[in-house]
Amino acid sequence: MKTIVAVVSILAIIMGSLYDNNYLVRPNEIIWYDTVTITWDNFGGLVLPFYRPALETELRESEKVRFMAQTVTDIVCKEEDGKYKVTSVFYAGKSFYFGDFDESKQFSETLRHEQYHFHITELQARYMRRDIRKQENVNPTELLSKYKNRLDSLSKSYDRFTRHGLDRNNQRYFERKVDSLLFMNRQFSLTVVK
Protein backbone atom coordinates (compact mmCIF):
# COMPACT_ATOMS: atom_id res chain seq x y z
CA MET A 1 0.00 0.00 0.00
CA LYS A 2 2.84 2.41 0.85
CA THR A 3 4.44 1.62 -2.50
CA ILE A 4 1.25 2.51 -4.37
CA VAL A 5 0.93 5.79 -2.48
CA ALA A 6 4.59 6.60 -3.20
CA VAL A 7 4.22 5.83 -6.92
CA VAL A 8 1.01 7.87 -7.20
CA SER A 9 2.66 10.76 -5.34
CA ILE A 10 5.68 10.72 -7.63
CA LEU A 11 3.45 10.61 -10.72
CA ALA A 12 1.39 13.51 -9.36
CA ILE A 13 4.55 15.58 -8.83
CA ILE A 14 5.80 14.80 -12.33
CA MET A 15 2.45 15.65 -13.92
CA GLY A 16 2.20 18.84 -11.88
CA SER A 17 5.64 19.99 -12.99
CA LEU A 18 4.82 19.19 -16.61
CA TYR A 19 1.70 21.33 -16.42
CA ASP A 20 3.59 24.08 -14.64
CA ASN A 21 6.12 24.37 -17.47
CA ASN A 22 5.92 22.88 -20.94
CA TYR A 23 9.57 21.90 -21.39
CA LEU A 24 9.08 21.19 -25.10
CA VAL A 25 8.68 24.89 -25.91
CA ARG A 26 11.82 26.48 -27.35
CA PRO A 27 12.92 29.02 -26.42
CA ASN A 28 11.40 28.49 -23.01
CA GLU A 29 12.62 31.83 -21.68
CA ILE A 30 12.63 35.06 -23.66
CA ILE A 31 14.76 37.90 -22.31
CA TRP A 32 13.32 41.42 -22.64
CA TYR A 33 14.93 43.72 -25.19
CA ASP A 34 13.29 46.79 -26.66
CA THR A 35 13.14 45.02 -30.03
CA VAL A 36 11.49 41.84 -28.70
CA THR A 37 7.79 41.45 -29.39
CA ILE A 38 6.05 38.35 -28.17
CA THR A 39 3.67 36.54 -30.50
CA TRP A 40 0.99 33.95 -29.90
CA ASP A 41 3.53 31.35 -31.02
CA ASN A 42 5.49 32.15 -27.84
CA PHE A 43 2.57 31.00 -25.65
CA GLY A 44 3.39 27.32 -25.34
CA GLY A 45 2.22 26.61 -21.81
CA LEU A 46 -0.38 23.98 -21.10
CA VAL A 47 -3.78 25.01 -19.82
CA LEU A 48 -4.44 23.24 -16.56
CA PRO A 49 -7.45 20.93 -16.60
CA PHE A 50 -10.53 22.71 -15.27
CA TYR A 51 -8.69 26.07 -15.37
CA ARG A 52 -11.42 28.63 -15.13
CA PRO A 53 -10.42 31.69 -13.15
CA ALA A 54 -13.26 33.72 -11.71
CA LEU A 55 -12.20 36.62 -13.88
CA GLU A 56 -12.49 34.58 -17.05
CA THR A 57 -16.06 33.57 -16.18
CA GLU A 58 -16.96 37.12 -15.21
CA LEU A 59 -15.50 38.65 -18.38
CA ARG A 60 -16.98 36.04 -20.69
CA GLU A 61 -20.46 36.71 -19.30
CA SER A 62 -20.27 40.50 -19.18
CA GLU A 63 -18.09 41.31 -22.18
CA LYS A 64 -18.63 38.36 -24.50
CA VAL A 65 -14.89 37.64 -24.34
CA ARG A 66 -14.07 34.75 -26.65
CA PHE A 67 -10.57 33.93 -25.43
CA MET A 68 -8.17 34.49 -22.53
CA ALA A 69 -4.40 34.60 -22.09
CA GLN A 70 -2.08 34.10 -19.14
CA THR A 71 1.38 35.68 -19.34
CA VAL A 72 4.09 34.58 -16.94
CA THR A 73 7.01 36.98 -16.53
CA ASP A 74 9.60 37.46 -13.82
CA ILE A 75 12.66 39.41 -12.75
CA VAL A 76 15.80 37.31 -12.44
CA CYS A 77 18.93 38.43 -10.62
CA LYS A 78 22.22 36.52 -10.80
CA GLU A 79 25.60 37.44 -9.40
CA GLU A 80 28.46 36.97 -11.84
CA ASP A 81 32.06 37.98 -11.07
CA GLY A 82 31.02 40.50 -8.42
CA LYS A 83 28.45 42.08 -10.71
CA TYR A 84 24.70 41.62 -10.82
CA LYS A 85 22.80 40.63 -13.92
CA VAL A 86 19.15 41.64 -13.68
CA THR A 87 16.90 40.47 -16.50
CA SER A 88 13.22 40.49 -17.35
CA VAL A 89 12.03 37.11 -18.52
CA PHE A 90 8.92 35.94 -20.36
CA TYR A 91 8.30 32.23 -19.71
CA ALA A 92 6.95 30.77 -22.94
CA GLY A 93 6.52 27.33 -21.41
CA LYS A 94 4.29 28.73 -18.65
CA SER A 95 2.30 31.31 -20.63
CA PHE A 96 -0.81 30.12 -22.43
CA TYR A 97 -4.05 31.11 -24.08
CA PHE A 98 -7.35 29.38 -24.70
CA GLY A 99 -10.77 30.00 -26.17
CA ASP A 100 -12.17 30.79 -29.60
CA PHE A 101 -9.59 32.49 -31.78
CA ASP A 102 -9.52 34.37 -35.00
CA GLU A 103 -7.49 37.26 -36.34
CA SER A 104 -9.96 39.80 -34.98
CA LYS A 105 -9.01 43.11 -33.41
CA GLN A 106 -9.76 41.71 -29.96
CA PHE A 107 -7.26 38.92 -30.60
CA SER A 108 -4.47 41.38 -31.47
CA GLU A 109 -5.48 43.75 -28.66
CA THR A 110 -5.16 40.91 -26.15
CA LEU A 111 -1.65 40.16 -27.39
CA ARG A 112 -0.77 43.83 -27.07
CA HIS A 113 -2.07 43.80 -23.49
CA GLU A 114 0.08 40.75 -22.71
CA GLN A 115 3.16 42.44 -24.25
CA TYR A 116 2.74 45.27 -21.75
CA HIS A 117 2.89 42.81 -18.88
CA PHE A 118 6.38 42.05 -20.20
CA HIS A 119 7.18 45.79 -20.40
CA ILE A 120 6.00 46.28 -16.82
CA THR A 121 8.39 43.52 -15.76
CA GLU A 122 11.26 45.33 -17.49
CA LEU A 123 10.29 48.60 -15.83
CA GLN A 124 10.56 47.00 -12.39
CA ALA A 125 13.88 45.41 -13.38
CA ARG A 126 15.18 48.87 -14.32
CA TYR A 127 14.16 50.23 -10.94
CA MET A 128 16.01 47.34 -9.31
CA ARG A 129 19.13 48.03 -11.41
CA ARG A 130 18.92 51.69 -10.37
CA ASP A 131 18.82 50.70 -6.70
CA ILE A 132 21.75 48.32 -7.10
CA ARG A 133 23.82 51.15 -8.61
CA LYS A 134 22.92 53.53 -5.78
CA GLN A 135 23.57 51.18 -2.85
CA GLU A 136 26.93 50.45 -1.28
CA ASN A 137 26.04 47.11 0.30
CA VAL A 138 23.61 45.38 -1.99
CA ASN A 139 21.26 42.75 -0.65
CA PRO A 140 20.02 41.23 -3.93
CA THR A 141 17.57 38.88 -2.23
CA GLU A 142 15.88 41.76 -0.44
CA LEU A 143 15.78 43.94 -3.56
CA LEU A 144 14.50 41.10 -5.72
CA SER A 145 11.71 40.40 -3.25
CA LYS A 146 10.79 44.09 -3.14
CA TYR A 147 10.57 44.42 -6.93
CA LYS A 148 8.79 41.11 -7.46
CA ASN A 149 6.14 42.29 -4.99
CA ARG A 150 5.86 45.60 -6.83
CA LEU A 151 5.62 43.74 -10.14
CA ASP A 152 2.81 41.57 -8.83
CA SER A 153 0.93 44.56 -7.44
CA LEU A 154 1.39 46.65 -10.59
CA SER A 155 0.35 43.78 -12.87
CA LYS A 156 -2.86 43.32 -10.91
CA SER A 157 -3.56 47.07 -10.99
CA TYR A 158 -2.88 47.10 -14.73
CA ASP A 159 -5.36 44.27 -15.32
CA ARG A 160 -8.02 45.93 -13.17
CA PHE A 161 -7.50 49.40 -14.66
CA THR A 162 -7.61 48.17 -18.27
CA ARG A 163 -10.10 45.34 -17.59
CA HIS A 164 -7.52 42.99 -19.11
CA GLY A 165 -7.16 45.23 -22.16
CA LEU A 166 -10.89 45.46 -22.88
CA ASP A 167 -11.02 49.14 -21.92
CA ARG A 168 -9.05 50.47 -24.87
CA ASN A 169 -8.83 54.04 -23.58
CA ASN A 170 -7.33 52.95 -20.27
CA GLN A 171 -5.13 50.44 -22.10
CA ARG A 172 -3.67 53.20 -24.30
CA TYR A 173 -3.21 55.47 -21.27
CA PHE A 174 -1.30 52.73 -19.44
CA GLU A 175 0.82 51.99 -22.52
CA ARG A 176 1.84 55.65 -22.82
CA LYS A 177 2.65 55.74 -19.11
CA VAL A 178 4.79 52.57 -19.22
CA ASP A 179 6.52 53.66 -22.45
CA SER A 180 7.43 57.03 -20.97
CA LEU A 181 8.73 55.45 -17.74
CA LEU A 182 10.83 52.98 -19.73
CA PHE A 183 12.23 55.89 -21.73
CA MET A 184 12.91 57.98 -18.62
CA ASN A 185 14.79 55.03 -17.09
CA ARG A 186 16.65 54.00 -20.26
CA GLN A 187 20.01 54.55 -18.51
CA PHE A 188 19.19 51.40 -16.48
CA SER A 189 18.44 49.21 -19.50
CA LEU A 190 21.81 47.39 -19.42
CA THR A 191 21.28 44.11 -17.61
CA VAL A 192 24.69 43.95 -15.87
CA VAL A 193 25.24 46.45 -13.06
CA LYS A 194 28.03 47.19 -10.56
ZINOR-V10500 format. One line per field, one symbol per residue. ss: DSSP state (@ for helix, = for strand, . for the rest). phi: phi as a letter, one per 20 degrees, with the letter a starting at -180 (. if undefined). burial: I if it has 9 or more other ideal C-beta (glycine too) atoms within 8 Angstrom, else O. Layout:
BEGIN
ss = ???
phi = ???
burial = ???
END
This chain:
BEGIN
ss = .@@@@@@@@@@@@@@@@@@@........===........@@@...........@@@@@@@@@@...====..========..=========....====.....@@@@@@@@@@@@@@@@@@@@@@@@@@@@@@.....@@@@@@@@@@@@@@@@@@@@@@@.....@@@@@@@@@@@@@@@@@.@@@...==.
phi = .fffffffffffffffffffbffefcffddefcfeecfcfffedfeffgmfbfgfgfffffedlfdbcccddcadccceclmddddcdcdeffdebbbpedbefffffffffgfgffffffffffffffgffffefdedffffffgfffffffffffgfffellnfefffffgfffffgfffffdffdeffecl
burial = OOOOOOOOOOOOOOOOOIOOIIOOIOOIOIIIOOOIOIOOOIIIIOOOOOOOOOOIIOIIOOOOIOIIIOIIIIIOIOOOOOIIIIIIIIIIIIIIIOOOOOOOOIIIIIIIIIIIIIIIIIIIIIIIIIIIIOOOOIOIOOIIOIIIOIIOOIIOOIIOIIIIIIIOOIIOOIIOOIIOIIOOIOOIOOIOIO
END
